[in-house]
Amino acid sequence: MSVGDRILSGLRTIVLIEERTRSLDDGLKGLKTKIEGSLSNHEARLVRLETIIEIARPDGAVLRIAPGPTEAT
């Protein structure tokens, strides 16, 4: 294998690595967007839960959410 062939082979390898890196970068950007959206959704849910927990009756009792009535089978 001549020096020129080795240089061309090295350049081809670099191009392939660069393409794979770009592909992985795009995939990670998509994953980051999904995670950020999911985290903001969880934060909104936590705020709602905290609000429900903080609702208290005038006598000091904490509001509890009871399960619905069950049907007899």
C-alpha positions as CSV (number, residue, x, y, z in Angstrom):
1,M,0.0,0.0,0.0
2,S,1.5,3.3,-1.1
3,V,1.6,6.4,1.0
4,G,-1.1,8.0,-1.2
5,D,-3.4,5.1,-0.7
6,R,-2.9,5.2,3.1
7,I,-3.6,9.0,3.1
8,L,-6.8,8.5,1.1
9,S,-7.9,5.6,3.4
10,G,-7.3,7.8,6.4
11,L,-9.3,10.7,4.8
12,R,-12.2,8.3,4.1
13,T,-12.2,7.1,7.7
14,I,-12.3,10.7,8.9
15,V,-15.3,11.5,6.7
16,L,-17.1,8.4,8.0
17,I,-16.4,9.3,11.6
18,E,-17.6,12.8,11.0
19,E,-20.9,11.6,9.4
20,R,-21.5,9.2,12.4
21,T,-20.7,12.0,14.8
22,R,-23.2,14.3,13.1
23,S,-25.8,11.6,13.2
24,L,-25.3,11.0,16.9
25,D,-25.4,14.7,17.5
26,D,-28.8,15.0,15.8
27,G,-30.1,12.1,17.8
28,L,-28.9,13.6,21.0
29,K,-30.6,16.9,20.2
30,G,-33.9,15.1,19.7
31,L,-33.5,13.2,22.9
32,K,-32.6,16.5,24.8
33,T,-35.8,18.1,23.5
34,K,-37.9,15.1,24.6
35,I,-36.3,15.1,28.1
36,E,-36.8,18.8,28.5
37,G,-40.4,18.6,27.5
38,S,-41.0,15.7,29.9
39,L,-39.3,17.5,32.8
40,S,-41.4,20.6,32.3
41,N,-44.5,18.4,32.2
42,H,-43.5,16.7,35.5
43,E,-42.8,20.1,37.1
44,A,-46.4,21.2,36.2
45,R,-47.8,18.0,37.7
46,L,-45.8,18.6,40.9
47,V,-47.2,22.1,41.2
48,R,-50.7,20.8,40.8
49,L,-50.1,18.1,43.4
50,E,-48.6,20.6,45.8
51,T,-51.6,22.9,45.3
52,I,-54.0,20.1,46.1
53,I,-52.0,19.1,49.2
54,E,-52.0,22.7,50.5
55,I,-55.7,23.2,50.2
56,A,-57.0,23.0,53.8
57,R,-60.4,23.4,55.4
58,P,-61.1,26.1,57.9
59,D,-61.0,23.7,60.8
60,G,-57.4,22.8,60.0
61,A,-58.0,19.4,58.4
62,V,-56.2,18.7,55.2
63,L,-58.4,18.0,52.1
64,R,-58.2,14.4,51.2
65,I,-59.3,13.0,47.8
66,A,-61.2,9.8,48.5
67,P,-61.6,7.1,45.9
68,G,-64.9,6.8,44.1
69,P,-67.7,4.5,45.3
70,T,-67.2,0.9,44.3
71,E,-69.9,-1.2,42.7
72,A,-70.8,-4.5,44.3
73,T,-70.6,-7.4,41.8
